[in-house]
Amino acid sequence: MASLGPNAQKRYFQNNSPSTTHLLSPNTAASAPGVQATFAQAPQTVRSVGSVASLDDSRYSNSPSVSNSISEKFSLSPDPSAWGARLSADYPEQDDYLHNPDPRRDRKNDQDMSIFSSRGLQNLGCLTVLLVGLVALFAGYPVISHFTRHTQARLGGFNLGGINASGQVPDMAGNWGLIDLDTPTDAYTKPDYLTGKDWQLIFSDEFNTDGRTFYPGDDPYWEAVDLHYWQTNNMEWYDPAAITTRNGALEITLSRKETHDLHFQGGMMSTWNKFCFTGGLIETSVVLPGVNNVVGLWPAVWTMGNLGRAGYGASLEGMWPYTYDSCDVGTVANQSINGLPVAATVNGDKSVGGVLSYLPGQRLSRCTCPGESHPGPVHADGTYVGRAAPEIDIFEAQITGEPLTGQVSQSSQWAPFNAQYRWFNTTDNLIIADPTVSELNSYLGGAFQQAASVVTQTDQEAYEGTGGKFSVYGFQYQPGFDDAYITWISSGKVAWTMKQAGMAADTRVEIGPRPVPQEPMYIIANLGMSTNFGEVDLEHLEFPVTMRIDWVRVYQDPDRINYGCDPKDFPTAAYIEQYIEAYTNPNLTTWRDDFKQPFPKNKFLGEC
């Protein structure tokens, strides 16, 4: 072994070291050729190793330390040169070729940079796979997720009332499910009134919990308003304090009370923007207020399209009572242009000079120009679907006749209007189940609405002061055009039916057909008074009076389940959110003058 210098080994061995433990003595390494480490010798046994200590000596004895212990003989110095290893850079080793480049040998590989070689194709393929994977992960996945995502259901599950995959119905603390837990199980289905097919319950409220209140935020489905219903010149102020639940029923009370410069207080509540349904059967069990022979009260349970909120005038201008999906003169103000068609200017409302309509035009019509504010959706031809806030009444109670008799007016409101407000009420389109108790209402409409209405005598004991019995009222309907209809129920029986063909196109006023309301409809219940509805006999009316509602239930054909206030084919949520002040500020009475919003431009008027 070549020497590394005169002092090489002195770095590791010093005679004057204070330690008695060392590895190999210098003379051992120098005297032996090659690597002379202890492990190069033949193995030794413990018994062959000399020792000055007896095996019987105690490990704690005071005997002097042994200079050449076993650990010393079988240890290696930390300096490889002490083993006899050759560390010279000039000394060749067998694996040197792995570490030394050879320009001649590597010339071919270094110059072969073509991607068309097998190695090039492999490298390119690997890079392509990595690149595609990265693009798919960070760009493709978000894009694919965006276009394939599904709107999260708001029912807490799926199927009727939020049933999960194992058929369990969530037990919600407080009984806030769509179906009231107090609803009898035998009411979970009901035969429809026309075919007898079993329809399923989708919503119910039994009002069995006493002391409920309906101020904003108190209830998941109902909310009472705090306003004056000026649209119909009501005599009372609507206050949430007038509505509660007592003795297993909802109670809406009308009382004499000085409030907001008015002399009466009543109540109105609704499920606006909380619960809506499209098509089906709605029924309610009611005791009407007062007695059956004193006129003046105006109790009602009714429905309206979610794009208009009852009592909030700005939301209703140009929306109520339209139900229309054509682009023609029926969408414009006064239903006429420059005095045409003539039928729209004569034989109408005598109180306004005989003109047919004083409506401002359909705000969200099929004539809406592209790019204008409209909730959608869009037809295949690119035109918007006509949208509005139609009305279907379960009942409005009245007392008329000689002698005075309790009745209910069961109607739907329409726009645009037929000539003279006369819809096509042929025997095919108007079907009265029992003409002895029901007859066509003599009121056909006025400058702000057209009505299709039949008046039916009620159970005369179903009044607060004359019997106190509950009686069932409702309507069943199929929205749209083909085979569409509305059938009203009074005293638990069919009262009358109108078919959509009764609202077919009317060439006299140059308008198209009007569909049975296709909008998601919400429920309203109220008790008030107005001379607009009829005479008010304050001399004989005794206050307070109360309308009591035992329950409200909604059913739908299991093959046509469609509930919710923002359905995909008739959305409302985004539009309402955009113009939320019109839906929450009752002091905004008009869309254009108070809310300062324009009507969308109308293609029929050449405004696009």
C-alpha positions as CSV (number, residue, x, y, z in Angstrom):
1,M,0.0,0.0,0.0
2,A,1.4,3.4,-0.9
3,S,2.1,5.7,2.0
4,L,-0.2,8.7,2.4
5,G,2.5,10.7,4.3
6,P,4.7,10.5,7.3
7,N,2.0,11.6,9.6
8,A,-0.9,9.8,8.1
9,Q,-1.3,7.2,10.9
10,K,-0.5,9.6,13.7
11,R,-3.9,11.2,13.1
12,Y,-5.5,8.1,14.6
13,F,-2.9,6.7,17.0
14,Q,-1.0,8.4,19.8
15,N,1.0,6.6,22.4
16,N,0.3,9.3,24.9
17,S,-3.4,9.0,24.5
18,P,-5.2,9.1,27.8
19,S,-7.5,6.3,26.6
20,T,-6.5,2.7,27.1
21,T,-8.9,1.6,24.4
22,H,-7.6,1.6,20.8
23,L,-8.1,-0.2,17.6
24,L,-5.0,-1.4,15.7
25,S,-1.5,-0.6,16.7
26,P,0.6,1.1,14.0
27,N,3.1,-1.7,13.9
28,T,0.3,-4.2,13.2
29,A,-0.8,-2.4,10.1
30,A,2.7,-1.8,8.8
31,S,4.0,-5.3,9.3
32,A,1.3,-7.1,7.2
33,P,0.9,-6.8,3.5
34,G,-2.6,-5.9,2.1
35,V,-5.5,-5.4,4.4
36,Q,-4.5,-6.8,7.8
37,A,-7.6,-6.1,9.8
38,T,-8.6,-8.4,12.5
39,F,-11.4,-9.8,10.5
40,A,-8.9,-11.1,8.0
41,Q,-7.5,-13.6,10.6
42,A,-9.1,-16.9,11.4
43,P,-12.0,-16.6,13.8
44,Q,-11.2,-17.1,17.4
45,T,-13.2,-18.3,20.3
46,V,-13.6,-16.7,23.6
47,R,-11.7,-19.6,25.2
48,S,-8.7,-19.0,22.9
49,V,-8.3,-15.4,23.8
50,G,-5.8,-14.7,26.6
51,S,-6.9,-12.8,29.6
52,V,-5.3,-11.7,32.8
53,A,-8.7,-11.8,34.5
54,S,-10.3,-14.9,35.9
55,L,-13.8,-15.8,34.8
56,D,-14.6,-16.1,38.4
57,D,-13.6,-12.5,39.1
58,S,-16.3,-10.1,39.9
59,R,-17.3,-7.6,37.2
60,Y,-17.0,-5.0,39.9
61,S,-13.5,-6.0,41.1
62,N,-10.6,-3.5,41.2
63,S,-8.5,-5.5,38.7
64,P,-6.7,-3.4,36.2
65,S,-8.3,-2.9,32.7
66,V,-7.4,-5.4,30.0
67,S,-5.5,-3.7,27.2
68,N,-6.4,-6.0,24.3
69,S,-10.2,-6.6,24.7
70,I,-12.3,-8.6,22.3
71,S,-14.0,-5.5,21.0
72,E,-10.6,-4.0,20.1
73,K,-9.6,-7.1,18.1
74,F,-12.8,-7.1,16.1
75,S,-13.2,-3.4,15.3
76,L,-12.1,-1.5,12.2
77,S,-10.4,1.8,12.2
78,P,-12.4,4.8,10.8
79,D,-9.5,5.5,8.4
80,P,-9.6,3.1,5.4
81,S,-5.9,3.5,4.9
82,A,-5.4,1.8,8.2
83,W,-7.0,-1.4,6.7
84,G,-4.5,-1.4,3.8
85,A,-7.1,0.0,1.2
86,R,-5.6,1.7,-1.8
87,L,-7.1,5.1,-2.2
88,S,-4.9,6.5,-4.9
89,A,-6.8,8.1,-7.8
90,D,-4.4,6.3,-10.2
91,Y,-5.4,2.9,-8.9
92,P,-8.0,1.4,-11.3
93,E,-11.1,-0.4,-9.9
94,Q,-13.5,-2.8,-11.6
95,D,-16.5,-0.5,-11.7
96,D,-14.7,2.6,-12.9
97,Y,-16.4,2.4,-16.3
98,L,-19.7,3.1,-14.8
99,H,-18.5,6.5,-13.6
100,N,-16.3,7.6,-16.5
101,P,-17.8,9.1,-19.7
102,D,-16.5,7.8,-23.0
103,P,-17.0,10.4,-25.8
104,R,-16.4,7.8,-28.5
105,R,-18.7,5.3,-27.0
106,D,-21.4,7.8,-26.2
107,R,-21.2,9.7,-29.4
108,K,-23.9,7.8,-31.1
109,N,-26.4,8.1,-28.2
110,D,-25.6,11.8,-27.8
111,Q,-26.3,12.6,-31.5
112,D,-29.4,10.4,-31.8
113,M,-32.0,13.0,-30.8
114,S,-34.8,12.1,-33.3
115,I,-38.3,11.5,-31.8
116,F,-38.9,8.8,-34.4
117,S,-36.5,6.4,-32.7
118,S,-38.0,4.0,-30.2
119,R,-36.5,5.9,-27.3
120,G,-37.8,9.2,-28.7
121,L,-41.3,7.9,-29.1
122,Q,-41.3,6.5,-25.6
123,N,-40.2,9.8,-24.2
124,L,-42.7,11.7,-26.2
125,G,-45.5,9.3,-25.3
126,C,-44.7,9.6,-21.6
127,L,-44.7,13.4,-21.8
128,T,-48.0,13.4,-23.7
129,V,-49.6,11.2,-21.1
130,L,-48.4,13.5,-18.3
131,L,-49.5,16.6,-20.1
132,V,-53.0,15.2,-20.9
133,G,-53.3,14.1,-17.3
134,L,-52.4,17.5,-16.0
135,V,-54.8,19.3,-18.3
136,A,-57.6,16.9,-17.5
137,L,-57.1,17.3,-13.8
138,F,-56.8,21.1,-13.6
139,A,-58.8,22.2,-16.6
140,G,-61.0,19.4,-17.9
141,Y,-62.3,18.2,-14.5
142,P,-63.7,21.6,-13.5
143,V,-65.3,22.2,-16.9
144,I,-66.9,18.7,-16.9
145,S,-68.1,19.1,-13.4
146,H,-69.7,22.5,-14.2
147,F,-71.7,21.1,-17.2
148,T,-72.7,17.8,-15.5
149,R,-73.6,19.0,-12.1
150,H,-77.1,18.7,-10.9
151,T,-79.0,21.3,-8.8
152,Q,-79.1,20.2,-5.2
153,A,-82.6,19.2,-4.1
154,R,-84.1,21.2,-1.3
155,L,-86.1,18.3,0.1
156,G,-83.3,16.7,2.2
157,G,-83.6,13.5,0.1
158,F,-85.7,12.5,-2.9
159,N,-89.1,11.3,-3.7
160,L,-92.2,12.4,-1.7
161,G,-91.3,14.6,1.2
162,G,-87.5,13.8,1.1
163,I,-87.6,10.0,1.4
164,N,-84.1,8.6,1.2
165,A,-82.8,5.5,-0.6
166,S,-83.9,3.1,2.2
167,G,-87.4,4.5,2.3
168,Q,-86.9,6.5,5.5
169,V,-88.8,9.8,6.0
170,P,-86.8,12.4,8.0
171,D,-88.3,13.1,11.4
172,M,-87.7,16.9,11.6
173,A,-87.9,18.4,15.1
174,G,-90.7,20.9,15.2
175,N,-92.8,19.0,12.6
176,W,-91.6,21.2,9.7
177,G,-91.8,18.6,6.9
178,L,-93.8,19.1,3.8
179,I,-96.3,16.6,5.1
180,D,-97.6,17.4,8.6
181,L,-96.9,14.5,10.9
182,D,-100.5,14.9,12.3
183,T,-102.0,14.2,8.9
184,P,-103.9,10.9,9.1
185,T,-102.3,8.1,7.1
186,D,-105.6,7.5,5.3
187,A,-105.2,11.0,3.8
188,Y,-101.8,10.2,2.3
189,T,-103.6,9.3,-1.0
190,K,-106.9,10.5,-2.5
191,P,-108.7,9.5,-5.6
192,D,-108.8,12.4,-8.1
193,Y,-112.3,13.7,-8.8
194,L,-112.4,13.0,-12.5
195,T,-110.8,9.5,-13.0
196,G,-110.6,8.0,-9.6
197,K,-106.8,7.4,-9.9
198,D,-105.1,7.6,-6.5
199,W,-103.1,10.8,-6.2
200,Q,-100.4,11.2,-3.5
201,L,-100.1,13.8,-0.8
202,I,-97.2,16.3,-1.3
203,F,-98.0,18.9,1.2
204,S,-100.3,19.3,4.3
205,D,-100.8,21.5,7.3
206,E,-103.2,20.3,10.0
207,F,-102.7,23.3,12.3
208,N,-103.0,21.1,15.4
209,T,-100.3,22.9,17.4
210,D,-101.9,25.7,19.3
211,G,-100.3,29.1,19.6
212,R,-98.4,29.2,16.2
213,T,-97.6,32.6,14.9
214,F,-96.8,33.7,11.3
215,Y,-94.7,36.8,11.6
216,P,-91.8,36.8,9.1
217,G,-89.4,34.0,10.0
218,D,-91.8,32.2,12.4
219,D,-92.9,29.4,10.0
220,P,-91.1,27.5,7.2
221,Y,-94.1,27.7,4.8
222,W,-96.5,30.5,5.9
223,E,-95.9,34.2,6.4
224,A,-98.5,36.8,7.3
225,V,-98.3,40.3,5.8
226,D,-98.3,43.7,7.6
227,L,-100.0,46.1,5.1
228,H,-103.1,47.7,3.7
229,Y,-104.5,45.8,0.7
230,W,-105.2,49.0,-1.3
231,Q,-105.6,47.1,-4.6
232,T,-109.2,46.2,-3.7
233,N,-109.9,49.2,-1.4
234,N,-110.0,47.0,1.7
235,M,-111.4,48.5,4.9
236,E,-109.0,46.8,7.2
237,W,-105.3,46.6,7.9
238,Y,-103.7,43.2,7.6
239,D,-101.6,42.4,10.7
240,P,-99.9,39.1,11.6
241,A,-101.3,39.5,15.1
242,A,-104.7,38.6,13.6
243,I,-103.6,35.1,12.8
244,T,-102.8,32.2,15.1
245,T,-103.8,28.5,15.8
246,R,-106.2,27.5,18.5
247,N,-108.1,24.3,19.3
248,G,-106.6,22.5,16.3
249,A,-107.3,25.0,13.6
250,L,-105.9,28.1,12.0
251,E,-107.8,31.2,13.0
252,I,-107.9,34.5,11.0
253,T,-109.8,37.1,13.0
254,L,-111.4,40.4,11.7
255,S,-112.0,42.8,14.5
256,R,-112.9,46.5,15.2
257,K,-109.6,48.1,15.9
258,E,-108.1,51.5,15.3
259,T,-104.9,50.9,13.4
260,H,-103.0,52.7,10.7
261,D,-105.8,55.2,10.3
262,L,-108.2,52.4,9.6
263,H,-111.0,51.0,11.8
264,F,-110.6,47.3,11.4
265,Q,-107.8,44.7,11.6
266,G,-107.8,41.5,9.6
267,G,-105.2,39.0,8.4
268,M,-103.7,37.5,5.3
269,M,-100.9,34.9,5.0
270,S,-99.4,32.9,2.2
271,T,-96.8,30.4,1.2
272,W,-95.3,32.8,-1.3
273,N,-91.8,31.7,-2.4
274,K,-91.9,29.0,0.3
275,F,-94.2,26.3,-1.1
276,C,-95.7,26.2,-4.6
277,F,-97.2,23.5,-6.8
278,T,-97.9,23.1,-10.5
279,G,-100.9,21.0,-11.3
280,G,-102.8,18.8,-8.9
281,L,-105.5,19.0,-6.3
282,I,-105.7,21.4,-3.4
283,E,-108.3,21.1,-0.6
284,T,-109.0,22.9,2.6
285,S,-111.5,22.3,5.4
286,V,-113.1,25.6,6.5
287,V,-115.6,27.2,8.9
288,L,-116.7,30.5,7.3
289,P,-116.8,33.6,9.5
290,G,-120.0,35.3,10.8
291,V,-123.4,34.0,9.9
292,N,-125.0,32.9,6.7
293,N,-127.4,35.9,6.3
294,V,-125.4,39.1,7.0
295,V,-123.5,40.5,4.1
296,G,-120.1,42.3,4.0
297,L,-117.4,39.8,5.0
298,W,-114.8,38.7,2.4
299,P,-113.1,35.5,3.4
300,A,-111.0,33.7,0.8
301,V,-108.6,31.0,0.1
302,W,-106.9,31.2,-3.2
303,T,-103.7,30.7,-5.3
304,M,-101.4,33.0,-7.4
305,G,-98.3,32.5,-9.6
306,N,-95.1,33.0,-7.7
307,L,-93.8,35.8,-9.9
308,G,-96.4,38.1,-8.2
309,R,-96.8,38.6,-4.5
310,A,-100.2,39.5,-3.2
311,G,-100.3,42.9,-1.6
312,Y,-97.1,44.1,-3.2
313,G,-98.2,46.3,-6.1
314,A,-94.9,46.7,-7.9
315,S,-94.5,43.0,-8.3
316,L,-98.0,42.7,-9.8
317,E,-98.0,45.5,-12.4
318,G,-98.0,43.8,-15.8
319,M,-98.1,40.4,-14.2
320,W,-101.6,39.8,-12.8
321,P,-103.9,38.3,-14.0
322,Y,-102.1,37.4,-17.3
323,T,-101.7,33.8,-18.4
324,Y,-100.5,34.1,-22.0
325,D,-97.9,32.8,-24.3
326,S,-98.5,34.5,-27.7
327,C,-96.9,37.5,-29.3
328,D,-99.7,39.8,-30.5
329,V,-101.8,42.7,-29.4
330,G,-102.8,40.9,-26.3
331,T,-99.5,41.7,-24.8
332,V,-99.7,45.5,-25.1
333,A,-101.3,48.2,-22.9
334,N,-105.1,48.5,-23.2
335,Q,-105.0,45.4,-25.5
336,S,-105.1,47.8,-28.5
337,I,-102.9,50.0,-30.7
338,N,-104.4,53.2,-32.2
339,G,-107.9,52.1,-31.5
340,L,-107.5,48.6,-33.0
341,P,-108.9,46.1,-32.8
342,V,-112.3,47.8,-32.5
343,A,-113.7,45.1,-30.2
344,A,-111.1,46.1,-27.6
345,T,-112.5,49.6,-27.4
346,V,-116.3,48.9,-27.1
347,N,-118.7,46.9,-25.0
348,G,-116.2,46.7,-22.2
349,D,-116.1,48.3,-18.7
350,K,-118.8,51.0,-18.5
351,S,-117.0,52.7,-15.6
352,V,-114.1,53.6,-18.0
353,G,-116.0,54.5,-21.1
354,G,-116.6,51.0,-22.4
355,V,-113.1,50.1,-23.2
356,L,-112.1,46.5,-22.7
357,S,-108.8,46.8,-20.8
358,Y,-106.9,49.2,-18.6
359,L,-104.1,46.8,-18.0
360,P,-100.6,48.1,-18.7
361,G,-99.6,45.1,-20.9
362,Q,-97.9,41.9,-20.1
363,R,-94.5,42.7,-18.7
364,L,-92.8,39.4,-19.4
365,S,-94.4,38.4,-22.7
366,R,-93.4,36.2,-25.6
367,C,-92.7,39.5,-27.4
368,T,-89.9,40.4,-25.1
369,C,-86.9,41.5,-27.1
370,P,-83.7,39.4,-26.9
371,G,-81.4,40.6,-24.1
372,E,-84.2,42.2,-22.1
373,S,-84.8,41.3,-18.5
374,H,-86.9,38.1,-18.5
375,P,-86.8,35.0,-16.2
376,G,-87.0,32.6,-19.1
377,P,-87.2,29.9,-20.3
378,V,-86.9,30.2,-24.1
379,H,-88.9,28.4,-26.8
380,A,-87.3,26.4,-29.5
381,D,-87.8,29.3,-31.9
382,G,-85.8,31.6,-29.6
383,T,-88.7,33.6,-28.2
384,Y,-89.3,33.8,-24.5
385,V,-92.0,31.9,-22.8
386,G,-94.8,34.3,-21.7
387,R,-94.7,34.6,-17.9
388,A,-97.1,36.2,-15.4
389,A,-98.9,35.9,-12.0
390,P,-102.3,34.2,-12.8
391,E,-104.9,33.6,-10.1
392,I,-107.1,30.6,-9.3
393,D,-109.5,30.9,-6.4
394,I,-110.5,28.0,-4.1
395,F,-113.3,30.2,-2.9
396,E,-114.4,33.7,-2.1
397,A,-117.4,33.6,0.2
398,Q,-120.4,35.8,-0.3
399,I,-124.0,36.1,0.9
400,T,-126.6,37.1,-1.7
401,G,-130.1,36.2,-2.9
402,E,-133.6,36.4,-1.6
403,P,-133.6,35.3,1.2
404,L,-130.0,35.9,1.9
405,T,-128.0,32.7,1.5
406,G,-124.4,31.7,2.0
407,Q,-122.5,31.0,-1.3
408,V,-118.9,30.7,-2.6
409,S,-117.7,32.2,-5.8
410,Q,-115.2,29.8,-7.4
411,S,-113.3,31.4,-10.2
412,S,-110.1,32.0,-12.2
413,Q,-108.9,35.3,-13.5
414,W,-107.6,35.8,-17.0
415,A,-105.9,38.3,-19.3
416,P,-105.9,39.3,-22.1
417,F,-109.6,39.5,-22.3
418,N,-112.3,38.1,-24.6
419,A,-114.6,40.5,-26.4
420,Q,-117.2,41.7,-23.9
421,Y,-115.4,39.4,-21.3
422,R,-117.4,36.5,-22.7
423,W,-115.3,33.3,-22.8
424,F,-116.4,30.3,-24.9
425,N,-118.6,28.8,-22.2
426,T,-120.2,26.1,-24.4
427,T,-121.6,23.0,-22.9
428,D,-118.3,21.2,-23.7
429,N,-116.2,23.8,-21.9
430,L,-118.5,24.7,-19.0
431,I,-119.8,21.7,-17.0
432,I,-121.8,22.4,-13.8
433,A,-122.3,19.3,-11.7
434,D,-125.5,20.3,-10.0
435,P,-127.4,23.3,-11.5
436,T,-129.8,23.3,-8.5
437,V,-127.0,24.7,-6.2
438,S,-124.6,26.2,-8.8
439,E,-124.9,28.8,-11.5
440,L,-122.7,30.9,-13.8
441,N,-121.7,34.1,-12.1
442,S,-123.2,37.2,-13.6
443,Y,-119.9,39.0,-13.1
444,L,-117.8,38.5,-16.2
445,G,-115.0,41.0,-15.6
446,G,-113.9,44.6,-15.9
447,A,-111.1,46.8,-17.1
448,F,-108.5,45.0,-14.9
449,Q,-109.6,41.3,-15.1
450,Q,-111.8,38.8,-16.8
451,A,-113.4,36.2,-14.6
452,A,-114.6,32.6,-15.3
453,S,-116.7,32.0,-12.3
454,V,-119.6,29.9,-10.9
455,V,-121.5,30.6,-7.7
456,T,-122.4,27.6,-5.5
457,Q,-124.5,27.5,-2.3
458,T,-122.6,26.4,0.7
459,D,-123.5,24.1,3.6
460,Q,-125.5,26.7,5.6
461,E,-124.2,25.2,8.9
462,A,-120.6,25.7,7.8
463,Y,-120.5,29.2,9.4
464,E,-119.0,30.4,12.7
465,G,-122.4,31.6,14.0
466,T,-124.7,29.1,12.4
467,G,-123.5,25.6,13.1
468,G,-119.8,25.9,13.2
469,K,-119.3,22.9,10.8
470,F,-116.2,22.4,8.7
471,S,-116.8,22.1,4.9
472,V,-114.3,21.1,2.2
473,Y,-113.4,23.4,-0.7
474,G,-110.8,23.1,-3.4
475,F,-109.9,22.7,-7.0
476,Q,-108.2,20.2,-9.2
477,Y,-106.4,21.2,-12.4
478,Q,-104.1,20.3,-15.2
479,P,-102.0,23.2,-16.5
480,G,-101.3,24.1,-20.1
481,F,-103.2,23.8,-23.4
482,D,-104.0,20.2,-24.5
483,D,-106.6,18.5,-22.2
484,A,-106.0,21.2,-19.6
485,Y,-108.9,22.0,-17.2
486,I,-109.9,23.3,-13.8
487,T,-112.4,21.5,-11.6
488,W,-113.7,23.2,-8.4
489,I,-114.9,21.4,-5.3
490,S,-117.5,22.7,-2.8
491,S,-118.8,20.9,0.2
492,G,-116.5,18.0,-0.7
493,K,-118.1,17.5,-4.1
494,V,-117.4,18.6,-7.7
495,A,-119.1,21.9,-8.3
496,W,-118.1,22.8,-11.8
497,T,-115.4,22.3,-14.5
498,M,-114.0,24.6,-17.2
499,K,-111.8,23.3,-20.0
500,Q,-109.0,25.2,-21.6
501,A,-110.8,25.3,-24.9
502,G,-113.1,27.9,-23.3
503,M,-110.1,30.2,-23.4
504,A,-109.2,29.5,-27.1
505,A,-108.0,32.2,-29.5
506,D,-110.6,35.1,-30.0
507,T,-110.3,36.6,-33.5
508,R,-112.7,39.4,-32.5
509,V,-110.0,41.0,-30.3
510,E,-107.1,39.3,-32.2
511,I,-105.6,37.4,-29.3
512,G,-104.3,33.8,-29.1
513,P,-105.3,31.0,-26.7
514,R,-104.7,31.4,-22.9
515,P,-103.4,28.3,-21.1
516,V,-104.6,27.1,-17.8
517,P,-102.0,28.6,-15.5
518,Q,-98.6,26.9,-15.9
519,E,-96.8,29.0,-13.3
520,P,-95.9,27.5,-9.9
521,M,-98.8,28.6,-7.6
522,Y,-98.6,29.5,-4.0
523,I,-101.5,29.5,-1.4
524,I,-103.2,32.5,0.2
525,A,-105.7,32.8,3.0
526,N,-107.3,36.0,4.1
527,L,-110.3,37.7,5.9
528,G,-111.2,41.3,5.2
529,M,-113.9,43.6,3.9
530,S,-114.3,45.8,0.8
531,T,-117.2,47.6,-0.9
532,N,-115.5,46.6,-4.1
533,F,-116.7,43.0,-3.4
534,G,-120.2,44.0,-2.4
535,E,-122.3,45.7,0.2
536,V,-120.9,45.8,3.8
537,D,-123.6,45.7,6.5
538,L,-121.7,47.2,9.4
539,E,-125.0,47.7,11.3
540,H,-125.6,44.0,11.6
541,L,-122.1,42.5,11.4
542,E,-120.9,41.5,14.9
543,F,-117.1,41.7,15.6
544,P,-114.8,40.0,16.0
545,V,-115.5,37.3,13.4
546,T,-113.1,34.4,12.7
547,M,-112.5,32.1,9.7
548,R,-111.2,28.8,10.9
549,I,-109.2,26.4,8.7
550,D,-108.9,22.8,10.0
551,W,-106.3,21.7,7.4
552,V,-104.8,22.4,3.9
553,R,-103.7,19.5,1.7
554,V,-102.2,19.3,-1.8
555,Y,-102.2,16.1,-3.9
556,Q,-100.6,15.3,-7.3
557,D,-100.8,12.6,-9.8
558,P,-97.8,10.3,-9.0
559,D,-96.8,10.4,-12.6
560,R,-96.8,14.3,-12.6
561,I,-95.2,15.3,-9.4
562,N,-94.2,19.0,-9.7
563,Y,-93.9,21.2,-6.7
564,G,-91.5,23.9,-5.6
565,C,-91.4,27.7,-6.4
566,D,-88.5,27.5,-8.8
567,P,-89.1,24.7,-11.2
568,K,-86.7,24.4,-14.1
569,D,-89.3,25.0,-16.8
570,F,-90.8,28.0,-15.1
571,P,-88.0,29.5,-12.9
572,T,-88.7,32.4,-10.5
573,A,-85.8,32.5,-8.0
574,A,-83.2,34.5,-9.9
575,Y,-85.8,37.1,-11.2
576,I,-87.2,37.6,-7.7
577,E,-83.8,38.0,-6.2
578,Q,-82.8,40.5,-8.9
579,Y,-85.9,42.7,-8.1
580,I,-86.3,41.7,-4.4
581,E,-87.4,45.1,-3.3
582,A,-90.5,45.0,-5.4
583,Y,-91.4,41.8,-3.5
584,T,-90.7,43.0,0.0
585,N,-91.6,46.7,0.1
586,P,-95.4,47.1,0.0
587,N,-95.0,50.9,-0.3
588,L,-93.8,50.4,-3.9
589,T,-97.2,50.3,-5.6
590,T,-96.1,50.3,-9.2
591,W,-93.3,48.8,-11.2
592,R,-92.5,51.8,-13.3
593,D,-93.5,54.9,-11.4
594,D,-92.6,53.8,-7.8
595,F,-89.9,51.1,-8.4
596,K,-88.5,53.0,-11.4
597,Q,-88.0,49.9,-13.5
598,P,-88.9,49.8,-17.2
599,F,-91.0,47.2,-18.9
600,P,-88.9,45.1,-21.3
601,K,-89.0,46.1,-24.9
602,N,-91.7,44.5,-27.0
603,K,-91.1,43.1,-30.4
604,F,-94.7,43.5,-31.4
605,L,-94.4,47.2,-30.9
606,G,-91.2,47.3,-33.0
607,E,-89.0,48.1,-30.1
608,C,-86.3,45.5,-30.7
